[in-house]
Each structure stands twice: as C-alpha cells, then as structure tokens.
Amino acid sequence: MPTYEMGQWLLVMCHRTQQPSPDYLVAAFPTDEIREAYLSIASERAEQEVRHILRAFVGHSRSLGSFDRLQVLSIEALRKEQGREATKNGWSPRFTEYEIRALNHLSGTSSTPTWEGLTWALDLLPHAPQKAIDVIHAYMYAHAQVLPDLRISGLTDAAELIRTRYILQGSASIETLLELILNLDSRDFEYLVAHLYEVLGYDTEVTPAQKDYGKDVIARKINETVFIECKNWQGHVGVKVISDLAGRVSMEQATRGIVIGTSGFTEGPATATEIASRWPSRISLLDGIELIKLMNQHLGSEWHRRVERIIQSERSRQDRRPK
C-alpha cells in the first residue's frame, strides 16, 4: 500500500518524478488529508500545476481495462439474450455508444478508445468554470452505471478543484473584488450586471439612465421578465428601493424583481430584508458577495482582469439594440 506526502505527490502529478509504484494513485486525490490541504491552497498554486492535476483526474482517451472487459462480458450476455428476443419479436437490440465502442474494440473491428477523453472540458477554463463542471457532471450522469469507483472519485475531485480554484477563490480576494465594483461608475455597473444575466441565458436591456422607472436592467426569457435594480452604493439599501420595485413588478406584471446592493441591505423589523421577505416569489435581494460568487461561477474567477472589456462590449451591444 503506497504512502503519500503532498510534496512528493505533486512532483508525480507534474511529471517531475516517476510514480513510486504502479498502484500509486494519480487519478484522484489519494487521501482526504491531501484533498483538504490542496483545496485550501488551490488559489495560490501555479496554473500549470492545477491543470496537470485536472488532466489526470478527468482522464484521457483510453482503451479497455480489466473493469471494461468485465462490463463487455455482461454486454455480450445481454446482446445474446436480446438477440433471442429480437428473433422472436422482430426488433433489433439497442446499445449505448459506450457499449458499441467496448464491443467493437474487443472484437478488433475498431481502434476507437472505449473511454473517450474529457480533457477538452479544460478548454472552458478559466472563463467558464461552471460549464466545465456541467460537462463533468453530464459525463458522470451518462456513464453512472459503468464508471469504476476510482473514476467517479477522480471526476468528483476535478469538479471540486475547478469550483474551488476558479469560482470560490480565484486570484483576487472578495474584499478586492468588492472594492473594484464599488469604484465602478453606476452606469458601468449596470452594463456589468446586464452582461452577467446575458450569460445566464436572458436577453437583457439596460434602461435609459434618466427614465428607468425603478428598473435599471430588464432581463427576459420565454415566459419570464425580470426587473433588476442596481444599487452600487457604499451604504446599505433601504426599504423604499425594495417597496418601489415590488410595486413596479406588480404594476407591469413582471415575473419577479431583483435588487442588487453591493454593500448589502438594512436588516431588522420594517427594513429592506424584512420587506423583501414578505414577497419571496416576487422580490430577491443580492448583495455584493453573492454577486461576486455568481460572476465567478459564470464569467470565470478572472473576470476582474477583463472587466473593462466586458463593460465596453456590453455597452456596444446595448447601443446596437433596436430603439
């Protein structure tokens, strides 16, 4: 049974030294202690190191292993059984793409790897980490019945590492990102929010600066219209903003309203959070920390390095909207 020390394990993962033994674990974090220790410092590690680990975890294309051969035996047994049923009932047996690849590879009729690689998902980093996680989840969902436990562990570890490195931590602290946002012009902040909701799948419209009627951004999907009020203030957002938006949502029959308050909201009886709680299906509150996490998740944790380009691009897109 191999023993593990994180420094040695990282040298192996980065191909700076050979695996001490064939059963030395590289397809997943080898111990819970190393997993927790590495995730706690993931934001500080070199990008190349993180990607070496992720490539090993998500897996390259590969051919049959002993586990696959056991799977093929059961597939072949199923094929024979279905073949007998097909002869009697006049229908053709159906196989998944994995089963077809496995059978063809074992019979020598195809050189296509049984397991198709997933490293292409890393092309989504760092700008679309949630999509990379979604790819991993979809892969596990499609192969849940045939994936070995170790492969499931590796894919789960990859998703956790992506979430920690590219969504929760990134290369800038929450405090730094809050300061960056608070220093934005209010109009630029509205463009940034509009871009975020555009990425979330909405068609967004930034309303005129002087006559927005209590809604800075309108986000639309099929059967859904969301009014978004953006308050990029140093102080807490109070009751009036919440009440005004709730009234506007009701008057114009929008689906719901969202108030984004970078510095948070007043709390306690008869305050912003209490008023919003009266209409949970109509009004949502989003503070600066929640907004940053949402942007990290959908724009990538390095969005702050591109913030000027994001705002300018969204401004140009809004200018091209039909008036």
C-alpha positions as CSV (number, residue, x, y, z in Angstrom):
1,M,0.0,0.0,0.0
2,P,1.6,3.3,-1.1
3,T,2.1,6.1,1.4
4,Y,1.5,9.7,0.3
5,E,3.1,13.1,1.1
6,M,1.7,16.1,-0.7
7,G,5.1,17.4,-2.0
8,Q,6.0,14.0,-3.5
9,W,2.5,13.5,-4.9
10,L,2.7,16.9,-6.6
11,L,6.0,16.0,-8.2
12,V,4.5,12.9,-9.6
13,M,1.4,14.7,-10.8
14,C,3.5,17.3,-12.6
15,H,5.7,14.6,-14.2
16,R,8.8,15.7,-12.4
17,T,9.4,12.3,-11.0
18,Q,8.1,8.8,-11.7
19,Q,5.3,7.0,-9.9
20,P,6.9,5.1,-7.0
21,S,4.7,2.1,-7.8
22,P,2.0,1.1,-10.4
23,D,-0.7,1.4,-7.7
24,Y,0.4,4.9,-6.7
25,L,-2.8,7.0,-7.0
26,V,-2.9,9.8,-9.6
27,A,-6.5,9.5,-10.9
28,A,-7.9,11.3,-7.8
29,F,-6.7,12.9,-4.6
30,P,-5.0,9.9,-2.8
31,T,-6.2,10.8,0.8
32,D,-8.8,13.0,2.4
33,E,-6.0,14.9,4.1
34,I,-4.3,15.8,0.8
35,R,-7.6,16.7,-0.8
36,E,-8.4,19.2,2.0
37,A,-4.9,20.6,2.2
38,Y,-4.7,21.2,-1.5
39,L,-8.1,22.7,-1.9
40,S,-7.3,25.1,0.9
41,I,-4.3,26.5,-1.1
42,A,-5.6,25.9,-4.7
43,S,-5.8,29.7,-5.4
44,E,-2.1,30.1,-4.6
45,R,-0.8,27.3,-6.8
46,A,0.6,27.7,-10.3
47,E,-1.9,27.4,-13.1
48,Q,0.2,24.8,-14.8
49,E,0.2,22.6,-11.7
50,V,-3.6,22.8,-11.3
51,R,-4.1,21.8,-14.9
52,H,-1.7,18.8,-14.6
53,I,-3.8,17.6,-11.7
54,L,-7.1,18.2,-13.6
55,R,-5.9,16.4,-16.7
56,A,-5.1,13.3,-14.6
57,F,-8.5,13.5,-12.8
58,V,-10.7,13.9,-15.8
59,G,-8.9,11.3,-17.9
60,H,-7.5,11.0,-21.4
61,S,-9.0,8.7,-24.1
62,R,-8.1,5.1,-23.2
63,S,-8.7,1.5,-24.3
64,L,-10.2,-1.4,-22.4
65,G,-9.0,-2.2,-18.9
66,S,-9.9,-5.2,-16.7
67,F,-13.1,-3.5,-15.5
68,D,-14.2,-2.8,-19.0
69,R,-13.7,-6.4,-20.0
70,L,-16.0,-7.5,-17.2
71,Q,-18.5,-5.0,-18.5
72,V,-18.2,-6.3,-22.0
73,L,-18.9,-9.9,-20.8
74,S,-22.2,-8.6,-19.3
75,I,-22.9,-6.6,-22.5
76,E,-22.3,-9.7,-24.7
77,A,-24.6,-11.8,-22.5
78,L,-27.2,-9.1,-22.8
79,R,-26.7,-9.0,-26.6
80,K,-27.3,-12.7,-26.8
81,E,-30.4,-12.5,-24.7
82,Q,-31.7,-9.5,-26.7
83,G,-30.8,-11.3,-29.9
84,R,-33.0,-14.3,-28.9
85,E,-35.8,-11.9,-28.1
86,A,-35.3,-10.0,-31.3
87,T,-35.6,-13.2,-33.3
88,K,-38.9,-14.0,-31.7
89,N,-40.3,-10.4,-31.7
90,G,-38.8,-8.9,-34.8
91,W,-36.9,-5.9,-33.2
92,S,-33.2,-5.0,-33.0
93,P,-31.3,-4.8,-29.7
94,R,-30.1,-1.3,-28.8
95,F,-26.8,-0.4,-27.2
96,T,-25.4,2.8,-25.8
97,E,-22.4,4.4,-27.5
98,Y,-20.2,3.2,-24.7
99,E,-21.4,-0.4,-25.3
100,I,-20.8,-0.2,-29.0
101,R,-17.3,1.2,-28.5
102,A,-16.5,-1.6,-26.0
103,L,-17.8,-4.4,-28.2
104,N,-16.1,-3.1,-31.3
105,H,-12.8,-2.6,-29.6
106,L,-12.9,-6.1,-28.0
107,S,-13.8,-7.7,-31.3
108,G,-11.0,-5.8,-33.1
109,T,-13.3,-4.1,-35.6
110,S,-12.5,-0.6,-34.3
111,S,-9.5,1.1,-32.7
112,T,-11.6,3.9,-31.2
113,P,-10.9,4.1,-27.4
114,T,-13.6,2.7,-25.2
115,W,-13.4,5.7,-22.9
116,E,-13.4,9.0,-24.8
117,G,-11.3,11.6,-23.0
118,L,-12.7,14.6,-21.2
119,T,-9.6,16.8,-21.1
120,W,-11.3,19.1,-23.7
121,A,-13.5,20.4,-20.9
122,L,-10.5,22.2,-19.5
123,D,-10.6,24.5,-22.6
124,L,-13.5,26.1,-20.8
125,L,-11.2,27.4,-18.0
126,P,-10.7,29.9,-16.7
127,H,-13.6,31.9,-18.3
128,A,-16.5,29.3,-18.0
129,P,-15.8,27.2,-14.9
130,Q,-19.4,26.3,-14.3
131,K,-19.7,25.0,-17.9
132,A,-16.6,22.8,-17.3
133,I,-18.3,21.4,-14.1
134,D,-21.5,20.8,-16.0
135,V,-19.6,18.8,-18.6
136,I,-18.1,16.6,-15.9
137,H,-21.5,16.1,-14.3
138,A,-23.0,15.2,-17.6
139,Y,-20.2,12.7,-18.3
140,M,-20.8,11.0,-14.9
141,Y,-24.6,11.0,-15.5
142,A,-24.2,9.3,-18.9
143,H,-21.8,6.6,-17.5
144,A,-23.0,6.2,-14.0
145,Q,-23.7,2.5,-14.4
146,V,-20.3,1.6,-15.8
147,L,-17.8,4.0,-14.3
148,P,-15.4,2.4,-11.8
149,D,-15.5,4.0,-8.3
150,L,-12.0,5.4,-8.8
151,R,-13.0,7.2,-11.9
152,I,-16.1,8.7,-10.2
153,S,-13.8,9.8,-7.3
154,G,-11.4,11.5,-9.8
155,L,-14.2,13.3,-11.7
156,T,-15.7,14.5,-8.4
157,D,-12.3,15.7,-7.2
158,A,-11.9,17.5,-10.6
159,A,-15.2,19.3,-10.2
160,E,-14.4,20.3,-6.6
161,L,-11.0,21.6,-7.7
162,I,-12.5,23.7,-10.5
163,R,-15.1,25.1,-8.2
164,T,-12.5,26.0,-5.5
165,R,-9.9,27.4,-7.8
166,Y,-12.0,29.2,-10.5
167,I,-15.2,30.1,-8.7
168,L,-14.8,30.3,-4.9
169,Q,-11.2,31.6,-4.7
170,G,-9.6,32.8,-8.0
171,S,-6.6,35.2,-7.8
172,A,-8.4,38.1,-6.1
173,S,-10.0,38.3,-2.6
174,I,-13.6,39.1,-2.1
175,E,-12.6,42.4,-0.5
176,T,-10.5,43.3,-3.5
177,L,-13.4,42.5,-5.9
178,L,-15.9,44.4,-3.8
179,E,-13.7,47.5,-3.9
180,L,-13.3,47.1,-7.7
181,I,-17.1,47.0,-8.1
182,L,-17.7,49.9,-5.8
183,N,-15.3,52.0,-7.8
184,L,-17.2,51.4,-11.0
185,D,-19.4,54.2,-12.4
186,S,-23.1,53.3,-11.7
187,R,-23.8,53.0,-15.5
188,D,-20.8,50.7,-16.0
189,F,-22.1,48.6,-13.1
190,E,-25.4,48.2,-14.9
191,Y,-23.6,47.1,-18.0
192,L,-21.7,44.5,-16.0
193,V,-24.9,43.2,-14.4
194,A,-26.6,43.1,-17.9
195,H,-23.7,41.0,-19.3
196,L,-23.9,38.6,-16.4
197,Y,-27.6,37.9,-17.0
198,E,-27.0,37.7,-20.7
199,V,-24.5,34.8,-19.9
200,L,-27.2,33.3,-17.7
201,G,-29.4,33.0,-20.8
202,Y,-31.5,36.2,-20.7
203,D,-32.0,38.8,-23.3
204,T,-31.1,41.9,-21.4
205,E,-31.9,45.6,-21.9
206,V,-30.2,48.4,-19.9
207,T,-32.9,51.1,-19.5
208,P,-32.3,54.8,-20.1
209,A,-30.3,56.4,-17.4
210,Q,-32.8,59.2,-16.6
211,K,-36.1,57.4,-17.1
212,D,-35.6,53.8,-15.9
213,Y,-38.8,53.9,-13.8
214,G,-37.3,51.9,-11.0
215,K,-35.6,49.2,-13.0
216,D,-32.0,49.5,-14.4
217,V,-31.9,46.3,-16.3
218,I,-34.7,44.2,-17.8
219,A,-33.9,40.5,-18.3
220,R,-36.2,38.4,-20.5
221,K,-36.6,34.7,-21.2
222,I,-39.5,32.8,-22.6
223,N,-42.4,33.4,-20.2
224,E,-40.2,35.3,-17.8
225,T,-39.5,39.0,-17.3
226,V,-37.2,40.2,-14.5
227,F,-36.7,43.8,-13.4
228,I,-33.2,44.4,-11.9
229,E,-32.5,47.4,-9.8
230,C,-28.7,48.1,-9.3
231,K,-27.5,49.9,-6.2
232,N,-23.8,50.1,-6.3
233,W,-23.6,52.1,-3.0
234,Q,-21.2,52.4,-0.1
235,G,-24.2,52.2,2.3
236,H,-27.0,49.7,2.8
237,V,-30.0,49.7,0.6
238,G,-33.2,50.5,2.5
239,V,-37.0,49.9,2.4
240,K,-38.0,52.4,-0.2
241,V,-36.0,50.8,-3.0
242,I,-37.5,47.4,-2.2
243,S,-41.1,48.7,-2.0
244,D,-40.8,50.7,-5.2
245,L,-39.5,47.7,-7.2
246,A,-42.2,45.4,-5.7
247,G,-44.8,47.9,-6.8
248,R,-43.3,48.2,-10.3
249,V,-43.2,44.4,-10.7
250,S,-46.9,44.2,-9.7
251,M,-48.0,47.1,-11.9
252,E,-46.2,45.9,-15.0
253,Q,-46.9,42.3,-14.4
254,A,-43.3,41.2,-14.5
255,T,-42.3,37.8,-13.2
256,R,-40.1,39.0,-10.4
257,G,-37.7,41.7,-9.3
258,I,-34.1,41.6,-8.1
259,V,-32.4,44.3,-6.1
260,I,-28.6,44.2,-6.2
261,G,-27.0,46.1,-3.3
262,T,-23.2,45.9,-3.4
263,S,-22.9,46.9,0.3
264,G,-25.9,44.9,1.5
265,F,-29.3,45.8,2.9
266,T,-30.8,47.2,6.1
267,E,-31.9,44.4,8.5
268,G,-34.4,44.0,11.3
269,P,-38.1,44.9,11.6
270,A,-39.5,47.1,8.8
271,T,-36.2,47.1,6.9
272,A,-35.2,46.0,3.4
273,T,-34.7,42.3,4.2
274,E,-37.9,42.2,6.2
275,I,-39.9,43.9,3.4
276,A,-38.4,41.6,0.8
277,S,-39.3,38.5,2.9
278,R,-43.0,39.4,2.5
279,W,-42.8,38.7,-1.2
280,P,-40.3,35.8,-1.6
281,S,-41.6,34.9,-5.0
282,R,-41.7,38.5,-6.3
283,I,-38.5,40.1,-4.9
284,S,-35.0,38.8,-4.4
285,L,-32.0,40.5,-2.8
286,L,-28.5,40.0,-4.0
287,D,-25.6,41.6,-2.1
288,G,-22.1,42.2,-3.3
289,I,-20.6,38.9,-2.1
290,E,-23.4,36.9,-3.7
291,L,-23.0,38.8,-6.9
292,I,-19.2,38.2,-7.0
293,K,-19.8,34.4,-6.5
294,L,-22.3,34.4,-9.3
295,M,-19.9,36.2,-11.6
296,N,-17.0,33.9,-10.6
297,Q,-19.3,30.9,-11.4
298,H,-20.5,32.1,-14.8
299,L,-17.8,34.6,-16.0
300,G,-14.8,32.8,-14.6
301,S,-12.8,33.8,-11.5
302,E,-10.6,36.0,-13.6
303,W,-13.4,38.3,-14.8
304,H,-11.9,41.2,-12.9
305,R,-9.0,41.2,-15.3
306,R,-11.4,41.6,-18.2
307,V,-13.9,44.0,-16.6
308,E,-13.2,46.9,-18.8
309,R,-13.6,44.8,-22.0
310,I,-16.8,43.2,-20.6
311,I,-18.3,46.6,-19.9
312,Q,-17.3,48.1,-23.2
313,S,-18.6,45.0,-25.1
314,E,-21.9,45.2,-23.3
315,R,-22.2,48.9,-23.9
316,S,-21.7,48.4,-27.6
317,R,-24.2,45.5,-27.6
318,Q,-26.8,47.7,-25.9
319,D,-26.2,50.6,-28.3
320,R,-27.0,48.2,-31.2
321,R,-30.3,47.2,-29.7
322,P,-33.4,48.4,-31.6
323,K,-34.8,51.5,-30.0
